């Protein structure tokens, strides 16, 4: 089905996103899904992204220009900054040659605004900027960004990005509020992360195969965590919960999929809990394999450190859980925790693993798991379908082009 009507001309969009991933690669697939749907509607889409080498190719109907700018989740802060700046410079040169009608720059990092603004100014084309994390506000409030010169530069770049954009997209209500605090007159639209229902439509046989391959009995309660293992996430909570005394005697297993700076500490916690690290920590997996992990799981966990600044996160794992029809357990508050619990699609547990284990034991003894599965799947269909979100983005891009004609 085409998103554009035949009477509306197709346009060229240059989509700048440093961390673009295909479904066969580990990482979030929002840019891929949006680019695919724009291309299917007749747009000429050019994705400018980072990678381990300079490369050009086409996939799913759109072009990809990959610039050499290596990035890994386990990099230290200085190496990350170097990667961000390297990508900003290289992607600016590539994007200027793409002849777009509109530029769509998607953070994080915030430095993606640099090539977006350069293209806007030099090519005289409209810019739409997407805020996937509220930078620099959150890193500053968490104490991760302390250098006053870097803070000043980041704030100026944030102001420039919002002021220079025809429209700004935020991934959560809190992000939209944060954008308006910086630039009250900005045209702000909410497009949360999405649930890719078809991707997570995995057969029972494939779910069974995943458990068998990992030595997990079909009768076990399996809880999965899929996502970053960076400093703001707390999958150690899940490991300690599964090993807590209220769950002893129950066969509760956990698997953690992802990579990041906390991998080695998590290995130590596994050993402390007398668990084999390799059986718990599976490393990064492509989206197609993650779908099997979710299908094999009884529950999906969302774990963050105790910081109110993170309440506005738009967490891929939660939307993927909806797509897979899996209930979510949270150790944190925020808009997604509230939305999920109010829809009876999951539970917020204590941040204390012992107390959380007691609460989980009651859930496992109750009759609500099946109902929560249905409620979770319903959220995917009614609130977060990826095609509806892509159509909204397309409308924003079309309006940005029309405003300059």
TORMAR-968920 format. One line per field, with one value per residue (C-alpha): residue in one letter; chain; x, y, z. Coordinates in steps of 0.001 Angstrom, whole numbers, plus 500000, padded with zeros to 6 digits. Layout:
REM TORMAR-968920
rest a; ... $
kette A; ... $
x X; ... $
y Y; ... $
z Z; ... $
***
This chain:
REM TORMAR-968920
rest x; x; x; x; x; x; x; x; x; x; x; x; x; x; x; x; x; x; x; x; x; x; x; x; x; x; x; x; x; x; x; x; x; x; x; x; x; x; x; x; x; x; x; x; x; x; x; x; x; x; x; x; x; x; x; x; x; x; x; x; x; x; x; x; x; x; x; x; x; x; x; x; x; x; x; x; x; x; x; x; x; x; x; x; x; x; x; x; x; x; x; x; x; x; x; x; x; x; x; x; x; x; x; x; x; x; x; x; x; x; x; x; x; x; x; x; x; x; x; x; x; x; x; x; x; x; x; x; x; x; x; x; x; x; x; x; x; x; x; x; x; x; x; x; x; x; x; x; x; x; x; x; x; x; x; x; x; x; x; x; x; x; x; x; x; x; x; x; x; x; x; x; x; x; x; x; x; x; x; x; x; x; x; x; x; x; x; x; x; x; x; x; x; x; x; x; x; x; x; x; x; x; x; x; x; x; x; x; x; x; x; x; x; x; x; x; x; x; x; x; x; x; x; x; x; x; x; x; x; x; x; x; x; x; x; x; x; x; x; x; x; x; x; x; x; x; x; x; x; x; x; x; x; x; x; x; x; x; x; x; x; x; x; x; x; x; x; x; x; x; x; x; x; x; x; x; x; x; x; x; x; x; x; x; x; x; x; x; x; x; x; x; x; x; x; x; x; x; x; x; x; x; x; x; x; x; x; x; x; x; x; x; x; x; x; x; x; x; x; x; x; x; x; x; x; x; x; x; x; x; x; x; x; x; x; x; x; x; x; x; x; x; x; x; x; x; x; x; x; x; x; x; x; x; x; x; x; x; x; x; x; x; x; x; x; x; x; x; x; x; x; x; x; x; x; x; x; x; x; x; x; x; x; x; x; x; x; x; x; x; x; x; x; x; x; x; x; x; x; x; x; x; x; x; x $
kette A; A; A; A; A; A; A; A; A; A; A; A; A; A; A; A; A; A; A; A; A; A; A; A; A; A; A; A; A; A; A; A; A; A; A; A; A; A; A; A; A; A; A; A; A; A; A; A; A; A; A; A; A; A; A; A; A; A; A; A; A; A; A; A; A; A; A; A; A; A; A; A; A; A; A; A; A; A; A; A; A; A; A; A; A; A; A; A; A; A; A; A; A; A; A; A; A; A; A; A; A; A; A; A; A; A; A; A; A; A; A; A; A; A; A; A; A; A; A; A; A; A; A; A; A; A; A; A; A; A; A; A; A; A; A; A; A; A; A; A; A; A; A; A; A; A; A; A; A; A; A; A; A; A; A; A; A; A; A; A; A; A; A; A; A; A; A; A; A; A; A; A; A; A; A; A; A; A; A; A; A; A; A; A; A; A; A; A; A; A; A; A; A; A; A; A; A; A; A; A; A; A; A; A; A; A; A; A; A; A; A; A; A; A; A; A; A; A; A; A; A; A; A; A; A; A; A; A; A; A; A; A; A; A; A; A; A; A; A; A; A; A; A; A; A; A; A; A; A; A; A; A; A; A; A; A; A; A; A; A; A; A; A; A; A; A; A; A; A; A; A; A; A; A; A; A; A; A; A; A; A; A; A; A; A; A; A; A; A; A; A; A; A; A; A; A; A; A; A; A; A; A; A; A; A; A; A; A; A; A; A; A; A; A; A; A; A; A; A; A; A; A; A; A; A; A; A; A; A; A; A; A; A; A; A; A; A; A; A; A; A; A; A; A; A; A; A; A; A; A; A; A; A; A; A; A; A; A; A; A; A; A; A; A; A; A; A; A; A; A; A; A; A; A; A; A; A; A; A; A; A; A; A; A; A; A; A; A; A; A; A; A; A; A; A; A; A; A; A; A; A; A; A; A; A $
x 500000; 501380; 501440; 501374; 498451; 499103; 498451; 501309; 504768; 507548; 510581; 514170; 515034; 518510; 518198; 521222; 521571; 524957; 523796; 521699; 521292; 519742; 517574; 520494; 522643; 522410; 520711; 517508; 515759; 513572; 515545; 515451; 511698; 510983; 513289; 511740; 508230; 509163; 510827; 507779; 505710; 507846; 510331; 513967; 515679; 519410; 520581; 523877; 525285; 528456; 530246; 533591; 534358; 533351; 530676; 527721; 524890; 521132; 518705; 514908; 514468; 516723; 520385; 522889; 526047; 528138; 531120; 534004; 533330; 533545; 531382; 530754; 528651; 531658; 533724; 534867; 533583; 536549; 536471; 532731; 533204; 535901; 533520; 530701; 532885; 534434; 530990; 529770; 532600; 532522; 528721; 528507; 530697; 528650; 525228; 526006; 526228; 522812; 520627; 517740; 514424; 514460; 517018; 515989; 518691; 518126; 520012; 521597; 524268; 523380; 526282; 524127; 522659; 525945; 525617; 521897; 522462; 525323; 523100; 520257; 522441; 524508; 521821; 519005; 516728; 514455; 515679; 513588; 515399; 514585; 515389; 515847; 517424; 517265; 520857; 522620; 520091; 520137; 523951; 524431; 521876; 523322; 526827; 528237; 528942; 530820; 533285; 531848; 533157; 531607; 528358; 528303; 529025; 526362; 523714; 524494; 524256; 520931; 519537; 520795; 519253; 515809; 515832; 517105; 514483; 511147; 509916; 511300; 510280; 510449; 510206; 508390; 506136; 509016; 511339; 508764; 508446; 512244; 512398; 509776; 511690; 514684; 512746; 509117; 508054; 509385; 506967; 507162; 505581; 505537; 506478; 507463; 509380; 507273; 506172; 507105; 504443; 505437; 509074; 508034; 505489; 507641; 506412; 506131; 508582; 511257; 510708; 511102; 514307; 515776; 515196; 516574; 519712; 520379; 519578; 516501; 513668; 510330; 508758; 511072; 509974; 512215; 512767; 514754; 516498; 517432; 519243; 522215; 524486; 525541; 525881; 522259; 520862; 520674; 520259; 522169; 518791; 517331; 520191; 519840; 516053; 516157; 518588; 516730; 515404; 511650; 512206; 514382; 512841; 511303; 512943; 513351; 515936; 517212; 518982; 520563; 521148; 523315; 526696; 528211; 530539; 528760; 529449; 532408; 530668; 527674; 529927; 531170; 527613; 526719; 529624; 528594; 525099; 526656; 525455; 527466; 528026; 527855; 524451; 523052; 524964; 524354; 526022; 524501; 522088; 520404; 516723; 515683; 517249; 515920; 512422; 513066; 514333; 511105; 508959; 510697; 510288; 507484; 508370; 510536; 512450; 513111; 515806; 517211; 519333; 517400; 517390; 514251; 516064; 515526; 511741; 511347; 513336; 511637; 512915; 512996; 512737; 509305; 507871; 509376; 507698; 504371; 505041; 505801; 502805; 504951; 504283; 506933; 508335; 509932; 512261; 511655; 508961; 508374; 505846; 506295; 506044; 502854; 501351; 502112; 500809; 497649; 496989; 497518; 500300; 502956; 504032; 506312; 508330; 510481; 513986; 515135; 515711; 514522; 511252; 510846; 511299; 508430; 506235; 507182; 506392; 502861; 502505; 503688; 501195; 498311; 496172; 497154; 500062; 497841; 495722; 498880; 500072; 496852; 497005; 500613; 499820; 496855; 499143; 501264; 498257; 496318; 499035; 502453; 502135; 505214; 503255; 501153; 504300; 505989; 502910; 503090; 506780; 506037; 503401; 505904; 508536; 505987; 504894; 508508; 509046; 505774; 506661; 509739; 508027 $
y 500000; 503428; 506209; 508960; 509589; 509735; 513496; 514303; 514411; 512301; 514094; 513386; 513051; 512731; 510778; 511274; 508777; 507685; 504358; 503023; 499236; 496732; 493918; 491494; 493655; 494208; 497455; 499426; 499299; 502443; 504259; 501163; 500742; 504414; 504590; 501425; 502814; 506203; 504484; 502313; 505495; 506840; 508970; 508857; 508109; 508401; 507171; 508687; 506659; 505516; 502197; 500444; 501372; 503729; 501959; 502606; 500182; 499919; 498005; 497768; 500417; 503148; 504139; 503950; 506043; 504645; 506685; 505266; 506244; 503263; 503218; 500565; 500647; 499637; 502685; 505130; 508700; 510267; 507666; 508203; 511952; 511330; 509022; 511578; 514406; 512196; 511235; 514850; 515954; 512988; 512822; 516556; 516097; 513138; 514626; 517849; 515803; 514168; 517001; 516560; 518376; 517923; 516765; 514507; 514332; 511883; 511973; 510587; 511817; 515496; 516123; 514710; 518217; 519492; 517836; 518577; 522291; 522474; 520950; 523298; 526404; 525503; 523728; 526036; 523095; 522513; 520472; 518182; 517138; 514044; 513898; 510287; 511232; 514613; 515746; 517542; 517906; 514293; 513741; 517037; 516213; 512718; 514149; 512457; 515788; 518135; 520132; 523657; 524276; 521074; 521909; 525384; 524009; 521305; 523776; 526112; 523212; 522153; 525683; 525902; 522525; 523462; 527000; 525843; 523117; 523415; 520732; 518742; 515154; 513838; 510192; 510722; 513340; 514359; 514857; 517061; 519123; 519413; 520677; 523344; 524463; 525235; 526669; 527458; 528287; 525045; 522946; 519726; 516354; 513178; 509969; 507296; 504168; 501570; 497961; 495959; 493294; 491317; 491095; 489558; 487121; 484097; 480510; 478463; 476001; 478679; 479795; 476205; 475883; 478930; 477427; 474087; 475663; 477442; 474504; 476202; 473761; 474541; 474513; 477246; 480838; 482831; 486581; 488445; 491803; 493097; 496386; 498505; 497523; 501125; 503064; 504185; 500648; 498154; 494552; 493522; 494032; 491228; 488837; 489504; 489234; 485788; 484611; 486175; 484001; 484411; 482682; 479856; 476525; 477984; 477473; 481130; 481783; 485063; 485963; 489332; 490378; 493384; 494975; 497927; 499144; 497139; 493742; 492855; 493932; 491823; 488820; 489293; 489539; 486297; 484558; 486083; 484636; 481283; 481593; 480794; 484161; 482722; 481195; 484563; 487114; 486340; 489405; 491427; 489728; 490906; 491851; 488602; 486570; 488911; 488085; 484455; 485528; 487414; 484582; 482195; 484555; 484684; 488214; 491074; 493279; 497005; 498009; 501490; 503021; 505019; 508440; 510517; 512097; 508828; 508839; 510136; 507369; 505737; 502195; 499896; 496786; 497794; 498395; 495116; 493391; 494810; 493553; 490083; 490152; 489801; 491423; 493821; 494119; 497452; 498406; 502091; 504681; 506917; 507278; 503767; 502112; 504064; 503368; 499645; 499094; 501124; 498942; 495814; 494788; 494546; 495431; 497878; 495998; 497270; 498445; 496225; 492732; 490854; 492783; 492529; 488747; 488530; 490614; 488476; 485274; 486548; 487367; 483913; 482320; 484406; 484256; 487557; 486562; 485449; 488606; 490732; 489080; 490025; 493579; 493964; 492819; 495185; 498161; 497224; 497268; 500219; 502639; 501898; 500328; 501216; 502001; 504621; 506258; 506267; 507909; 510669; 511257; 511384; 514048; 516139; 515865; 516709; 519802; 520912; 520687; 522483; 525331; 526123; 525997 $
z 500000; 499056; 501613; 498979; 496684; 492959; 492885; 495261; 493626; 495093; 496485; 497418; 501103; 502532; 505791; 508080; 510913; 512229; 513685; 510779; 510896; 508541; 509974; 509556; 511863; 515642; 516609; 516252; 512886; 513013; 510253; 508032; 508498; 507828; 504799; 503354; 503632; 502216; 499257; 498677; 498473; 495657; 497570; 496518; 499838; 500466; 503872; 505052; 507936; 509679; 509558; 509549; 505917; 503120; 501123; 498825; 498201; 497760; 499961; 500143; 497455; 498863; 498595; 501443; 501656; 504489; 505661; 507627; 511223; 513526; 516644; 519309; 522456; 524566; 523536; 526202; 526190; 524382; 521604; 521234; 520872; 518258; 516377; 516506; 515184; 512509; 511246; 511302; 509015; 506621; 506376; 505629; 502553; 501327; 502075; 500197; 496972; 497288; 495923; 498376; 498547; 502337; 504897; 507765; 510469; 513304; 516600; 518719; 518783; 518829; 516441; 513624; 513613; 512126; 508683; 508767; 509308; 506799; 504099; 505020; 504784; 501710; 499719; 500888; 501650; 504670; 507632; 509827; 512988; 515070; 518789; 519869; 523212; 524917; 524536; 526125; 528963; 530145; 530064; 531916; 534621; 535044; 535424; 532323; 530609; 532942; 530865; 530707; 527196; 525874; 527664; 526134; 522660; 523019; 524161; 521250; 518797; 520318; 519953; 516369; 515469; 516767; 515379; 512004; 511510; 509761; 512168; 515086; 515921; 519496; 520503; 523804; 525410; 527711; 524754; 523054; 526244; 526419; 522830; 523575; 526673; 524486; 521523; 522472; 518923; 517400; 515353; 517395; 516582; 518647; 516817; 519377; 518564; 516810; 516934; 513852; 514109; 511017; 512140; 515457; 514027; 514904; 514889; 518072; 516527; 516161; 519747; 520875; 518849; 520570; 524007; 522930; 521457; 524769; 527003; 528462; 529275; 527660; 531141; 532482; 532972; 530639; 531046; 528410; 528311; 524861; 524389; 525297; 528170; 528682; 531905; 532177; 531910; 534755; 533578; 536724; 538442; 536327; 537143; 540868; 540710; 539104; 541789; 544741; 547557; 546798; 543442; 544691; 543863; 540708; 537342; 536293; 533572; 532145; 528923; 528164; 524561; 523741; 524167; 525986; 528689; 531419; 529864; 532102; 535350; 534310; 533854; 537414; 538737; 536937; 538654; 541986; 541476; 540481; 536910; 533793; 532059; 528536; 529236; 530332; 528236; 524573; 523071; 520200; 517805; 514574; 514682; 513004; 515831; 518510; 517303; 518240; 521688; 522347; 521030; 523432; 526397; 528925; 530011; 528730; 531180; 530953; 533439; 534026; 536750; 539337; 537630; 536934; 533977; 532088; 532447; 528902; 527196; 524214; 524701; 521669; 523824; 525106; 521632; 520446; 523383; 522238; 518702; 520063; 522415; 525525; 528909; 530216; 533734; 534686; 537506; 536748; 536216; 533221; 530470; 529037; 532440; 533143; 529729; 529907; 533418; 532779; 529712; 531887; 529526; 532248; 535750; 537508; 540123; 542945; 542092; 544961; 543467; 546590; 546754; 542999; 543203; 545712; 543422; 540431; 542310; 542878; 539184; 538149; 540547; 539212; 536105; 534500; 532255; 529383; 529625; 529679; 526468; 524711; 526058; 524932; 521397; 521330; 522062; 519043; 516745; 518103; 519279; 517804; 514370; 512307; 509129; 510911; 512325; 508896; 507374; 509993; 509263; 505551; 506132; 508127; 505396; 502704; 504639; 505060; 501302; 500561; 502939; 500818; 497420 $
***
